[in-house]
Structure formats: C-alpha cells, structure tokens
Amino acid sequence: MKVSVVRPHELGGAEVTAWGEIQEQERELASPFLAPAFALSAGRVREPARVAILEEDGRTTGFFAFERRRGAIGKPLAAGVSDQQAVIRRSAEQLDPLALLRGCGLASWEFDHLVAGQLPLANRGAVARPSPIIDLSHGYDAFVRDGRTRSSTFKKTLARLRRLEADLGPVRLVFDERDPEAFETLLRWKAAQYVRTGRTNRVNVGWVSHLLRDLFAARDASCSGTLSALYAGDRMVAGHFGLRSARCLAWWFPAYDPTLARYAPGLCLLLRTTEDAANRGLAYIDLGKGQEPFKLAVANGEHIVGEGWIASRSAAAAAHGLIRGPRQAAYNLIMTQPALHGAARRVLRGFGRLRTRHR
C-alpha cells in the first residue's frame, strides 16, 4: 500500500470524485462527516488537517482524514465536533492499520465515533457505544405511531405544539433556512445553553465558529450545512444546525429560546424536522452518541460507534497509551454506570448555575 499525505485543499478533482464514489457505494459511510466536502471545510480552519490517499497497484483505494498533533499523535478531523470517523474504503478492501499509521507518520490515532464495521481495525483498543438514530425507512407516520407506544414524550410534545400555536401564532418549519440572522440567533442560544449547563462553550471556540460558518455556506450534496428553524407566528422559537447528505441528517447543534422552555421547543423542532426529513426521502437522522433523555425518548434505532485508539509498536505509542489508558478507563466507568453518569450531569448543571449567576 502506498500512502500519500496531503492537506485537504491539495486533493485533486479526480480524487474528490473517487472519494465521493466510495462513499455512495458503502452504506456505512453515509454520514456527511465522512464526505470530502467536510474535510475541505475542516482544512480551511484547521492547520493540522491532513488526508492520506491510499493506493495499491497504481489505483486509488481509499482516503483517511485526520489531524496530526505533536508527538506523532493522530486525532479525528475537527476533533471534538466530528460525530463520525472512518477510513474511506470499500468494505471488500483489506487494510493493515499499522501500515496506515506508518504511512501517515503516526505513532497512534485516537477516535471517538469510529463506524462499527471498522472496529476490528482497532483490535482490542476500542469500546463500542450506541449512537441513537431516528429510522425513517417506514415514514414519519409510522415513526410517530411506534413512538406513542414507547413513550409519553410524543403525546406531550404534540400537545405542546398545539399550545405553542394557540399562544404565539401558526407554527411552521423552514427546513433549510438561509437567513444569516437566524443562524446567528441559533449560535447565541447555543452559547447561552453551554453556560447554563456548565459545559465548554464550543460555538465560541475560534476554529469551531469558523467551521460552522464555512459549512453554513456550503451547498454540497454529500455535506450540506442545514439550518432548520421553527417559527411560531413571526418569532423564531428553536433552531438546529446540522449536516445533511443524501441519506442522513446529522443532529448537531440544536438550541431554543429559553424564555419559551415550557413549550419544549427543542422537541417540537425535532418532530417537525423529522417529518420534513422523511418527506425529503432521508433514510435516518443520526442523533449522535450519548444517552440524553430526549434521544432515548424519540430514537427508534441505533448505530454502533467505537471509542479508543490504534497504536503502532513504538516508544511514542507506548508513552501515549500510559496517559490515554487511565483516562479512557475512567470515562468508560462513568458512561457505563447510570448513577455516576447522572451525578456528573448534576455537577455540570450546578457549575452552570454558578456561571450564570456570576456573569
């Protein structure tokens, strides 16, 4: 296998086309996070962004997007906000992960959303996690009928939608809102939500902010930045910015007007967006890894993703494992113990209340 490492903008037109063709043929690679357009956007805002072009016998067989950090450590492209990772290759193609690392000049590569079919590449260095989805293969009406039997959330949310309409005016969804002011409103709501919940304010991180704005302007079939806005009367009450491919909508940055929390506008938005996504022929909405209550209430399926790392047989990889291993073990313990996970969420909310009080 020959490996050539380039910056995303150095990919040629033929290479971008070949990448897209592999992605179209492999259903497991449907996520817009795995599209060449996402790599190109990330490359415009992330200096460490790289793409490995894989070749065998003179033909291009795959692509691998990653970030190269100090100490020959590899991270996912746009680490921290990318909700899917994979080597872009046909499933029938064999791949030696250690040869891939050597070709990329990496001692190890960390991942947190590796597609299930590629978990064997990591051998025992990965933990499988459920990633909830809304499966739309049977249509929106079937999704709601099934949801009503599983959770009271559907009945309550539909009632709140009616109440929202009665109080504020006709409710409508703009699935692909292009108004920059609506986009900025969503980012302000999301920043305030991070403060309230005690979490890192990701939308105000410089490169993340630039990435979101770059993707908002992107109009690529494999990775289109999509702002869905819910209005009641003339007032925007909730919004979501995600990425859309031909088959998938990746649920990414949702937020709502906190003064309207009694209407559960986030769930109202999700149901209306799901209906529109089904009408547009999307196969599923990927809600992202995590066990947040709203995901468990509405999800009717799941994908499996992996967390962990692939390491070469080198001193640098061994040193990295000594640091990364205990941290991963502690995280695994918290994520697999509901009591610990709940306690961690309560601590973050308490921290958020203190931050809000002292702003």
HELIX and SHEET records of a PDB file:
HELIX    1   1 PRO A    8  GLU A   10  5                                   3    
HELIX    2   2 GLY A   13  GLN A   25  1                                  13    
HELIX    3   3 ARG A   27  LEU A   29  5                                   3    
HELIX    4   4 PRO A   32  LEU A   34  5                                   3    
HELIX    5   5 PRO A   36  VAL A   45  1                                  10    
HELIX    6   6 ARG A   70  ALA A   72  5                                   3    
HELIX    7   7 PRO A   97  CYS A  104  1                                   8    
HELIX    8   8 ALA A  116  ALA A  122  5                                   7    
HELIX    9   9 TYR A  140  ARG A  150  1                                  11    
HELIX   10  10 THR A  153  LEU A  168  1                                  16    
HELIX   11  11 PRO A  180  ARG A  196  1                                  17    
HELIX   12  12 ARG A  202  ASN A  204  5                                   3    
HELIX   13  13 GLY A  206  ALA A  217  1                                  12    
HELIX   14  14 PRO A  258  TYR A  263  5                                   6    
HELIX   15  15 PRO A  265  ASN A  279  1                                  15    
HELIX   16  16 PRO A  293  VAL A  298  1                                   6    
HELIX   17  17 ALA A  315  THR A  336  1                                  22    
HELIX   18  18 PRO A  338  ARG A  357  1                                  20    
SHEET    1   A12 LYS A   2  VAL A   6  0                                        
SHEET    2   A12 ALA A  49  GLU A  56 -1                                        
SHEET    3   A12 ARG A  59  ARG A  69 -1                                        
SHEET    4   A12 ILE A  73  LYS A  75 -1                                        
SHEET    5   A12 SER A 108  VAL A 115  1                                        
SHEET    6   A12 GLY A 301  ALA A 311 -1                                        
SHEET    7   A12 ALA A 126  ASP A 135 -1                                        
SHEET    8   A12 TYR A 284  ASP A 286 -1                                        
SHEET    9   A12 CYS A 248  TYR A 256  1                                        
SHEET   10   A12 ARG A 235  ARG A 244 -1                                        
SHEET   11   A12 CYS A 223  ALA A 232 -1                                        
SHEET   12   A12 VAL A 171  VAL A 174 -1                                        
SHEET    1   B 4 LYS A   2  VAL A   6  0                                        
SHEET    2   B 4 ALA A  49  GLU A  56 -1                                        
SHEET    3   B 4 ARG A  59  ARG A  69 -1                                        
SHEET    4   B 4 ILE A  88  ARG A  89 -1                                        
SHEET    1   C12 LYS A   2  VAL A   6  0                                        
SHEET    2   C12 ALA A  49  GLU A  56 -1                                        
SHEET    3   C12 ARG A  59  ARG A  69 -1                                        
SHEET    4   C12 ILE A  73  LYS A  75 -1                                        
SHEET    5   C12 SER A 108  VAL A 115  1                                        
SHEET    6   C12 GLY A 301  ALA A 311 -1                                        
SHEET    7   C12 ALA A 126  ASP A 135 -1                                        
SHEET    8   C12 TYR A 284  ASP A 286 -1                                        
SHEET    9   C12 CYS A 248  TYR A 256  1                                        
SHEET   10   C12 ARG A 235  ARG A 244 -1                                        
SHEET   11   C12 CYS A 223  ALA A 232 -1                                        
SHEET   12   C12 ARG A 219  ASP A 220 -1                                        
END                                                                             
